[in-house]
Amino acid sequence: MTSRENGHPGVLVVTMVVVIGTFMAVLDTSILNVALPKLMVLFSVDTKEIQWILTAYMLVSGAVIPIMSYLGDTYGYRSLYAYCLAAFTAGSLLCGLAWNNESLIVFRVIQALGGGLIQPASMALMFRFVPKEKMGMAMGLFGLSIAVAPSIGPSLGGFIVEDFSWRWLFMINVPLGVLGFVLCQTLLPETEKIPSAHFDFWGLLLSSGSAFLYLLALDKGQDWGWSSYTVVMLLLTATAMAALLVVVELNHTHPMLDLRLFKIPQFTYSVVISSCLYIILISGVLLWPIYLQNIRGYSAVQTGLILMPQAIAMGLMMPVAGKLYDKIGARPIVMVGLPLIGVSTYLMHTLTVDTPQSVFNLWLILRGLGLGLTFMPVNTAGVSAVPLMKAGAASTLNNLVRAVAGSFGIAITTSMLENRQAFHAHRLVEGLDLFSPSWTMMQQSADGILGATGDRSPLQPTTLTLMYGQIQLHSNTWAMADVFFVFALLVILVIPMALLLKKRGGKLGGPPVVAE
């Protein structure tokens, strides 16, 4: 590759162009959730049918990731990013014009064909064009799109659904996508093309197939049952394909997935740590809206506003972490960020139905600061550890593993939440009888409610209804607290691996040395 003086765009130019696409692709994973109840009514479908709008996007976007480095090396990463952005934008336009559930699912697949490759292609462009000495700062700015988009998605989605049409959830991507495409084609030069003489068909089939089956099993395991024949067979088939993939790729001269990169310790540490961090991030994105809306009764917009300080904290810290990364490397920053994540997540273990808002706001801000300090330095350290011309392959592996890790995080979070909720509900019911103080309090509340109507005859059914509601509230909250405790332990398990990251790195694009 030529030097920046010989034609490379500036750091801010590259970052601005890739952030547009990445922000849209990541935002799209969370903005749609709040619209599902409305779409169920409009399209006259049930929960299982409407969920395929999310599932189809997730499956396709994960399955296309393995081909990213092949397409980028063959046709150029600038072209790959631009046309993926065009496909995502066209898919968004079609989604906004959808007339029923089936058409929306088909258009979401088109959207995912581009959206799944936008983020890994963005990272590959960053590592091709940004000098090593400025990589931390650039990745810090780039990280804003990955970290902030999921946090503002629910609030933005709620605002659009409440005050505008659901179609604008997709239509807002169109002008941004057109802008990003034009800027990419105008401002970024094409990367060097390295066409492969041998297309790794079996590598693509096995990698995309196993990713698709893993994602499907993890997404539907809770609905279909983890011990059901379908889910068990999906997991077994995916595992067999993954094992065969290892054999095929290690014996291929130009593999679709360059698994040899895992021989570089710093890259491997980075992938494992970032995957664990992503699981922890996803758990919060999933649990906090449930708590704030179902337990505390806030609207989607209010929930988004409450979660906003965490996003702001992450957004403020990522550029700071990037600047520090360029000076001192990843390890010192990560060893400050991980304890912040661990402590804040452990404090969430004390969550109750009436925890003051100021208290959980403090927890969320601490968590945001920790994630902002940790996420991008770890990712940058990993991809910087590989030779420059392998940046695309490293980005492909990193994003593929993280996609599966994200689905695993959602699956294990929902499974633990359901099991612990049943456990706590059972324990609460065990301690209840007609003489317990709780029953007396509920009976008094029911009597007060019925007194206003003048008819106290349904006192016992009303008391039971109130009691059931309280049991559900408390058992759900305590279940969430248990899940947060488990993920706090996960942070502790990650810390020793973070200590293995080197303080400073070598020259980007040289031999496989790490550059934190």
C-alpha positions as CSV (number, residue, x, y, z in Angstrom):
1,M,0.0,0.0,0.0
2,T,1.1,3.5,-0.7
3,S,1.7,6.0,2.1
4,R,-0.7,8.6,3.1
5,E,1.4,11.3,1.4
6,N,1.1,9.3,-1.8
7,G,-2.6,9.3,-1.9
8,H,-4.1,8.1,1.3
9,P,-7.1,10.0,2.6
10,G,-7.0,11.7,6.0
11,V,-7.9,9.9,9.2
12,L,-11.1,11.9,9.8
13,V,-12.2,11.4,6.1
14,V,-11.9,7.6,6.4
15,T,-13.5,7.5,9.8
16,M,-16.4,9.8,8.7
17,V,-17.2,7.6,5.7
18,V,-17.1,4.3,7.4
19,V,-19.0,5.5,10.5
20,I,-22.0,6.4,8.4
21,G,-22.5,2.9,7.2
22,T,-21.6,1.1,10.4
23,F,-23.9,3.3,12.5
24,M,-26.8,2.5,10.2
25,A,-26.2,-1.2,10.2
26,V,-25.8,-1.4,14.0
27,L,-28.7,0.9,14.7
28,D,-30.9,-1.3,12.5
29,T,-30.4,-4.2,14.9
30,S,-32.1,-2.4,17.8
31,I,-34.4,0.3,16.4
32,L,-37.1,-2.2,15.1
33,N,-37.9,-4.0,18.3
34,V,-40.3,-1.4,19.7
35,A,-42.3,-1.5,16.5
36,L,-43.0,-5.2,16.5
37,P,-46.3,-5.0,18.5
38,K,-47.7,-2.4,16.1
39,L,-46.6,-4.4,13.1
40,M,-48.3,-7.5,14.5
41,V,-51.6,-5.5,14.5
42,L,-51.1,-4.0,11.0
43,F,-50.1,-7.2,9.4
44,S,-52.5,-9.5,11.4
45,V,-49.7,-11.9,12.5
46,D,-48.7,-13.5,15.8
47,T,-45.5,-13.2,17.7
48,K,-43.8,-16.2,16.1
49,E,-44.4,-14.8,12.6
50,I,-43.3,-11.2,13.4
51,Q,-40.1,-12.4,15.0
52,W,-38.8,-13.6,11.6
53,I,-38.4,-10.0,10.7
54,L,-35.6,-9.9,13.2
55,T,-34.4,-13.5,12.8
56,A,-34.1,-13.3,9.0
57,Y,-31.8,-10.2,9.2
58,M,-29.7,-11.8,11.9
59,L,-29.2,-15.1,10.1
60,V,-28.4,-13.7,6.7
61,S,-26.1,-10.9,8.0
62,G,-24.1,-13.5,10.0
63,A,-24.0,-16.0,7.2
64,V,-22.5,-13.6,4.6
65,I,-19.6,-12.5,6.9
66,P,-17.2,-15.3,5.8
67,I,-17.0,-14.1,2.2
68,M,-16.0,-10.6,3.1
69,S,-12.2,-10.9,2.9
70,Y,-12.4,-12.8,-0.4
71,L,-14.6,-10.1,-2.0
72,G,-12.5,-7.3,-0.5
73,D,-9.2,-8.8,-1.7
74,T,-10.6,-9.6,-5.2
75,Y,-12.6,-6.5,-6.0
76,G,-11.2,-3.9,-3.5
77,Y,-12.5,-3.0,-0.1
78,R,-13.7,0.4,-1.2
79,S,-15.9,-1.1,-3.8
80,L,-17.1,-3.8,-1.4
81,Y,-18.0,-1.3,1.3
82,A,-19.8,1.0,-1.3
83,Y,-21.9,-1.7,-2.8
84,C,-22.8,-3.3,0.5
85,L,-23.9,0.2,1.6
86,A,-26.0,0.4,-1.6
87,A,-27.6,-3.0,-1.0
88,F,-28.4,-2.0,2.6
89,T,-29.9,1.3,1.4
90,A,-32.0,-0.4,-1.3
91,G,-33.2,-3.0,1.2
92,S,-34.1,-0.2,3.6
93,L,-36.2,1.5,0.9
94,L,-38.0,-1.7,0.0
95,C,-38.6,-2.4,3.7
96,G,-40.2,1.0,4.1
97,L,-42.5,0.1,1.2
98,A,-43.4,-3.4,2.4
99,W,-47.2,-4.3,2.4
100,N,-47.3,-7.4,4.6
101,N,-45.1,-9.5,6.9
102,E,-43.8,-11.8,4.1
103,S,-42.7,-8.9,1.9
104,L,-41.0,-7.3,4.8
105,I,-39.1,-10.5,5.7
106,V,-37.9,-10.8,2.0
107,F,-36.7,-7.2,2.0
108,R,-35.0,-7.6,5.3
109,V,-32.9,-10.4,3.7
110,I,-31.9,-8.0,0.9
111,Q,-31.0,-5.4,3.6
112,A,-29.0,-8.0,5.5
113,L,-26.9,-9.0,2.4
114,G,-25.3,-5.6,2.5
115,G,-25.7,-4.9,6.2
116,G,-23.8,-8.0,7.3
117,L,-20.7,-7.0,5.5
118,I,-20.7,-3.2,6.2
119,Q,-19.0,-3.5,9.7
120,P,-16.2,-5.9,8.8
121,A,-15.5,-4.0,5.5
122,S,-15.4,-0.8,7.5
123,M,-12.8,-2.2,9.9
124,A,-10.7,-3.5,7.0
125,L,-10.8,0.0,5.3
126,M,-9.7,1.6,8.6
127,F,-6.7,-0.7,8.9
128,R,-5.7,-0.1,5.2
129,F,-5.8,3.7,5.3
130,V,-5.2,4.9,8.9
131,P,-1.5,5.1,10.0
132,K,-0.6,3.0,13.0
133,E,0.2,6.0,15.2
134,K,-3.3,7.3,14.7
135,M,-5.2,4.0,14.8
136,G,-6.3,4.2,18.4
137,M,-8.0,7.6,18.0
138,A,-9.6,6.6,14.7
139,M,-10.9,3.3,16.1
140,G,-12.2,5.3,19.2
141,L,-14.3,7.4,16.9
142,F,-15.3,4.4,14.9
143,G,-16.4,2.6,18.0
144,L,-19.0,5.3,18.7
145,S,-21.2,3.8,16.0
146,I,-20.9,0.3,17.4
147,A,-21.5,1.2,21.0
148,V,-23.9,4.2,20.9
149,A,-26.2,2.9,18.1
150,P,-27.7,0.0,20.2
151,S,-28.3,2.4,23.1
152,I,-30.2,5.0,21.2
153,G,-32.1,2.5,19.0
154,P,-35.0,1.8,21.4
155,S,-35.6,5.5,22.2
156,L,-35.3,6.6,18.6
157,G,-37.5,3.7,17.5
158,G,-40.1,4.5,20.1
159,F,-40.2,8.2,19.1
160,I,-40.7,7.3,15.4
161,V,-43.4,4.7,16.1
162,E,-45.3,7.0,18.5
163,D,-45.1,10.2,16.5
164,F,-44.6,9.1,12.9
165,S,-45.1,6.0,10.7
166,W,-43.2,2.7,11.3
167,R,-42.0,3.0,7.7
168,W,-39.6,5.8,8.8
169,L,-37.7,3.2,10.8
170,F,-36.3,2.1,7.5
171,M,-36.7,5.3,5.4
172,I,-34.3,7.2,7.6
173,N,-31.5,5.0,6.2
174,V,-32.0,6.0,2.6
175,P,-30.6,9.6,2.7
176,L,-27.8,8.5,4.9
177,G,-27.0,5.5,2.7
178,V,-26.9,7.7,-0.4
179,L,-24.7,10.2,1.3
180,G,-22.3,7.4,2.5
181,F,-22.2,5.8,-1.0
182,V,-21.3,9.1,-2.7
183,L,-18.7,10.1,-0.1
184,C,-17.1,6.6,-0.3
185,Q,-16.8,6.7,-4.1
186,T,-15.6,10.3,-4.1
187,L,-13.2,10.5,-1.2
188,L,-11.7,7.0,-0.7
189,P,-9.3,5.5,-3.2
190,E,-9.5,1.8,-4.1
191,T,-7.4,-0.6,-2.1
192,E,-5.0,-3.0,-3.8
193,K,-6.7,-6.0,-5.4
194,I,-5.3,-9.5,-4.7
195,P,-7.5,-11.9,-6.7
196,S,-7.3,-15.5,-5.6
197,A,-6.7,-18.2,-8.2
198,H,-8.7,-20.7,-6.2
199,F,-12.1,-19.9,-4.9
200,D,-12.6,-21.8,-1.6
201,F,-16.1,-23.1,-2.2
202,W,-16.1,-25.7,0.6
203,G,-14.7,-23.1,3.0
204,L,-17.6,-20.7,2.2
205,L,-20.2,-23.5,2.4
206,L,-19.0,-24.8,5.7
207,S,-18.4,-21.4,7.4
208,S,-21.6,-19.8,6.2
209,G,-23.6,-23.0,6.9
210,S,-22.3,-23.5,10.4
211,A,-22.7,-19.8,11.2
212,F,-26.3,-19.9,9.9
213,L,-27.2,-23.1,11.9
214,Y,-25.6,-21.8,15.1
215,L,-27.4,-18.5,14.8
216,L,-30.7,-20.2,14.1
217,A,-30.4,-22.6,17.0
218,L,-29.4,-19.9,19.5
219,D,-32.1,-17.6,18.3
220,K,-34.9,-20.2,18.4
221,G,-33.7,-22.4,21.3
222,Q,-35.8,-20.7,23.9
223,D,-39.0,-21.0,21.7
224,W,-38.5,-24.5,20.4
225,G,-36.9,-25.9,23.5
226,W,-33.1,-26.4,24.1
227,S,-33.6,-30.2,24.3
228,S,-35.9,-30.4,21.3
229,Y,-34.9,-32.6,18.4
230,T,-34.7,-29.6,16.0
231,V,-32.4,-27.5,18.2
232,V,-30.2,-30.4,19.2
233,M,-29.8,-31.4,15.5
234,L,-29.1,-27.9,14.5
235,L,-26.3,-27.6,17.1
236,L,-24.8,-31.0,16.3
237,T,-24.8,-30.3,12.5
238,A,-23.3,-26.8,13.0
239,T,-20.6,-28.3,15.3
240,A,-19.8,-31.0,12.8
241,M,-19.6,-28.4,10.0
242,A,-17.3,-26.2,12.1
243,A,-15.0,-29.1,12.9
244,L,-14.8,-30.0,9.2
245,L,-14.2,-26.4,8.4
246,V,-11.1,-26.3,10.5
247,V,-9.7,-29.3,8.6
248,V,-10.5,-27.8,5.2
249,E,-9.3,-24.3,5.9
250,L,-6.0,-25.4,7.5
251,N,-5.2,-27.4,4.3
252,H,-6.2,-24.7,1.8
253,T,-3.7,-22.3,0.4
254,H,-6.2,-19.5,0.1
255,P,-8.9,-20.2,2.7
256,M,-12.2,-18.4,3.0
257,L,-11.5,-18.0,6.7
258,D,-7.9,-17.8,7.6
259,L,-8.0,-19.8,10.8
260,R,-4.1,-19.6,11.0
261,L,-4.5,-16.1,12.4
262,F,-5.5,-17.7,15.7
263,K,-1.9,-18.8,15.9
264,I,-1.1,-15.1,16.7
265,P,-1.7,-15.0,20.5
266,Q,-2.6,-11.3,20.7
267,F,-5.2,-11.7,18.0
268,T,-6.8,-14.7,19.8
269,Y,-6.8,-12.9,23.2
270,S,-8.5,-9.9,21.5
271,V,-11.2,-12.0,19.8
272,V,-12.0,-13.9,23.1
273,I,-12.1,-10.7,25.2
274,S,-14.1,-8.7,22.7
275,S,-16.6,-11.5,22.4
276,C,-17.1,-11.7,26.1
277,L,-17.5,-7.9,26.2
278,Y,-20.0,-8.0,23.5
279,I,-22.0,-10.7,25.4
280,I,-22.0,-8.4,28.5
281,L,-23.0,-5.4,26.4
282,I,-25.9,-7.3,24.7
283,S,-27.1,-8.6,28.1
284,G,-27.6,-5.0,29.3
285,V,-29.2,-3.9,26.0
286,L,-31.7,-6.7,26.5
287,L,-32.4,-6.6,30.2
288,W,-32.6,-2.9,31.0
289,P,-35.5,-2.1,28.6
290,I,-37.4,-5.0,30.1
291,Y,-36.8,-3.7,33.6
292,L,-37.6,-0.1,32.8
293,Q,-40.7,-0.8,30.8
294,N,-42.2,-4.0,32.3
295,I,-41.2,-3.5,35.9
296,R,-41.1,0.3,36.3
297,G,-43.7,1.2,33.7
298,Y,-41.7,3.6,31.6
299,S,-42.5,4.2,27.9
300,A,-40.1,3.3,25.1
301,V,-39.1,7.0,24.8
302,Q,-38.6,7.4,28.5
303,T,-36.5,4.2,28.6
304,G,-34.3,5.5,25.9
305,L,-33.7,8.8,27.7
306,I,-32.8,6.9,30.9
307,L,-30.4,4.8,29.0
308,M,-28.9,7.8,27.2
309,P,-26.3,8.7,29.9
310,Q,-24.7,5.3,29.5
311,A,-24.4,5.8,25.7
312,I,-23.0,9.3,26.3
313,A,-20.5,8.0,28.8
314,M,-19.4,5.4,26.2
315,G,-19.3,8.0,23.5
316,L,-17.1,10.3,25.5
317,M,-14.7,7.7,26.6
318,M,-14.0,6.0,23.3
319,P,-12.1,8.9,21.7
320,V,-10.2,9.3,25.0
321,A,-9.4,5.6,25.0
322,G,-8.2,5.9,21.4
323,K,-5.9,8.7,22.2
324,L,-4.5,6.8,25.2
325,Y,-4.1,3.7,23.1
326,D,-1.8,5.6,20.6
327,K,0.4,6.6,23.6
328,I,0.4,3.7,26.1
329,G,-1.2,0.7,24.3
330,A,-4.2,-1.4,25.2
331,R,-3.3,-3.2,28.4
332,P,-3.2,-0.2,30.9
333,I,-6.5,1.2,29.5
334,V,-8.3,-2.2,29.5
335,M,-7.1,-2.8,33.1
336,V,-9.0,0.3,34.1
337,G,-12.1,-0.4,32.0
338,L,-12.7,-4.0,33.0
339,P,-12.9,-3.3,36.7
340,L,-15.4,-0.5,36.0
341,I,-17.5,-2.9,34.0
342,G,-17.2,-5.6,36.6
343,V,-18.0,-3.4,39.6
344,S,-21.0,-1.7,37.9
345,T,-22.4,-5.1,36.7
346,Y,-22.0,-6.5,40.2
347,L,-23.8,-3.5,41.7
348,M,-26.7,-4.3,39.3
349,H,-27.0,-7.6,41.3
350,T,-28.6,-5.5,44.0
351,L,-31.4,-4.4,41.7
352,T,-35.0,-4.2,43.2
353,V,-38.4,-3.2,42.0
354,D,-37.9,0.2,43.7
355,T,-34.2,1.0,43.1
356,P,-34.0,4.8,42.9
357,Q,-33.4,6.0,39.3
358,S,-30.4,8.0,40.4
359,V,-28.7,4.8,41.7
360,F,-29.2,2.7,38.5
361,N,-28.2,5.8,36.5
362,L,-24.9,5.8,38.3
363,W,-24.5,2.1,37.6
364,L,-25.2,2.6,33.9
365,I,-22.7,5.5,33.6
366,L,-20.0,3.5,35.3
367,R,-20.7,0.6,32.9
368,G,-20.6,3.0,30.0
369,L,-17.3,4.4,31.0
370,G,-15.8,0.9,31.4
371,L,-17.1,-0.3,28.0
372,G,-15.9,2.9,26.3
373,L,-12.4,2.4,27.7
374,T,-12.2,-1.3,26.9
375,F,-14.1,-2.2,23.7
376,M,-12.1,-0.5,20.9
377,P,-8.6,-0.8,22.4
378,V,-9.1,-4.6,22.6
379,N,-10.4,-4.8,19.0
380,T,-7.7,-2.5,17.7
381,A,-5.0,-4.5,19.5
382,G,-6.2,-7.7,17.9
383,V,-6.4,-6.6,14.3
384,S,-3.2,-4.6,14.6
385,A,-1.4,-7.8,15.6
386,V,-1.7,-9.3,12.1
387,P,0.1,-8.3,8.9
388,L,-1.5,-5.4,7.1
389,M,-2.6,-7.5,4.1
390,K,-4.4,-9.9,6.4
391,A,-6.4,-7.1,8.0
392,G,-9.5,-8.0,6.0
393,A,-9.2,-11.7,7.0
394,A,-8.8,-10.7,10.7
395,S,-11.8,-8.4,10.5
396,T,-13.8,-11.2,9.0
397,L,-12.9,-13.7,11.7
398,N,-13.4,-11.1,14.5
399,N,-16.9,-10.1,13.3
400,L,-18.0,-13.7,12.6
401,V,-17.1,-14.8,16.1
402,R,-18.7,-11.7,17.6
403,A,-21.9,-12.4,15.7
404,V,-22.2,-15.9,17.1
405,A,-21.2,-14.6,20.6
406,G,-23.9,-12.0,20.4
407,S,-26.5,-14.6,19.7
408,F,-25.1,-16.8,22.4
409,G,-25.3,-13.9,24.8
410,I,-29.0,-13.3,24.0
411,A,-29.8,-17.0,24.3
412,I,-28.0,-17.5,27.6
413,T,-29.5,-14.3,29.0
414,T,-33.1,-15.2,28.1
415,S,-32.6,-18.8,29.3
416,M,-31.1,-17.7,32.7
417,L,-33.8,-15.1,33.1
418,E,-36.6,-17.5,32.5
419,N,-35.1,-20.2,34.8
420,R,-34.3,-17.8,37.7
421,Q,-37.7,-16.1,37.4
422,A,-39.4,-19.5,37.8
423,F,-37.1,-20.3,40.8
424,H,-37.8,-17.0,42.6
425,A,-41.6,-17.2,41.9
426,H,-41.6,-20.7,43.4
427,R,-39.8,-19.5,46.5
428,L,-42.1,-16.6,46.9
429,V,-45.2,-18.7,46.6
430,E,-43.8,-21.2,49.2
431,G,-43.7,-18.5,51.8
432,L,-47.3,-17.3,51.3
433,D,-50.4,-18.3,53.2
434,L,-53.6,-16.6,54.4
435,F,-51.8,-15.4,57.5
436,S,-48.7,-13.9,56.0
437,P,-48.2,-10.1,56.1
438,S,-48.0,-9.9,52.3
439,W,-51.4,-11.5,51.9
440,T,-52.9,-9.1,54.5
441,M,-51.4,-6.1,52.6
442,M,-52.7,-7.3,49.3
443,Q,-56.1,-7.9,50.8
444,Q,-56.2,-4.3,52.2
445,S,-55.1,-2.9,48.8
446,A,-57.9,-5.0,47.0
447,D,-60.4,-3.8,49.6
448,G,-59.4,-0.2,48.9
449,I,-59.8,-0.7,45.2
450,L,-63.1,-2.4,45.4
451,G,-64.4,0.1,48.0
452,A,-64.3,2.8,45.3
453,T,-66.7,0.6,43.2
454,G,-69.1,-0.2,46.1
455,D,-68.9,-3.9,45.4
456,R,-66.5,-5.9,47.7
457,S,-67.8,-9.4,46.6
458,P,-64.7,-10.2,44.3
459,L,-62.3,-9.5,47.2
460,Q,-60.4,-12.8,47.1
461,P,-60.0,-12.9,43.2
462,T,-58.8,-9.3,43.2
463,T,-56.4,-10.1,46.1
464,L,-55.0,-13.1,44.2
465,T,-54.5,-11.0,41.0
466,L,-52.7,-8.3,42.9
467,M,-50.5,-10.9,44.7
468,Y,-49.7,-12.6,41.4
469,G,-48.7,-9.3,39.9
470,Q,-46.3,-8.6,42.8
471,I,-44.8,-12.1,42.6
472,Q,-44.1,-11.5,38.9
473,L,-42.6,-8.1,39.5
474,H,-40.2,-9.3,42.3
475,S,-39.3,-12.6,40.7
476,N,-38.5,-11.0,37.4
477,T,-36.4,-8.3,39.0
478,W,-34.5,-10.8,41.2
479,A,-33.9,-13.0,38.1
480,M,-32.3,-10.0,36.3
481,A,-30.2,-9.4,39.3
482,D,-28.9,-13.0,39.2
483,V,-28.1,-12.6,35.5
484,F,-26.1,-9.5,36.2
485,F,-24.2,-11.4,38.9
486,V,-23.2,-14.1,36.4
487,F,-21.9,-11.6,33.9
488,A,-19.9,-9.8,36.7
489,L,-18.2,-13.2,37.2
490,L,-17.5,-13.3,33.4
491,V,-15.6,-10.0,33.7
492,I,-13.4,-11.5,36.4
493,L,-12.6,-14.5,34.2
494,V,-11.6,-12.1,31.3
495,I,-9.2,-10.0,33.4
496,P,-6.3,-12.6,33.4
497,M,-6.5,-12.8,29.6
498,A,-6.4,-9.0,29.4
499,L,-3.1,-9.1,31.3
500,L,-1.6,-11.0,28.5
501,L,-2.1,-8.1,26.1
502,K,1.2,-6.4,25.4
503,K,1.7,-2.8,26.5
504,R,3.0,-1.5,23.2
505,G,3.0,-2.9,19.7
506,G,5.1,-3.0,16.6
507,K,4.6,-1.5,13.2
508,L,1.2,-2.2,11.7
509,G,1.6,-4.3,8.6
510,G,4.9,-5.8,9.6
511,P,5.3,-9.3,10.9
512,P,2.7,-10.7,13.3
513,V,3.5,-8.6,16.3
514,V,0.9,-6.9,18.5
515,A,0.1,-3.2,18.5
516,E,-2.0,-2.3,21.5
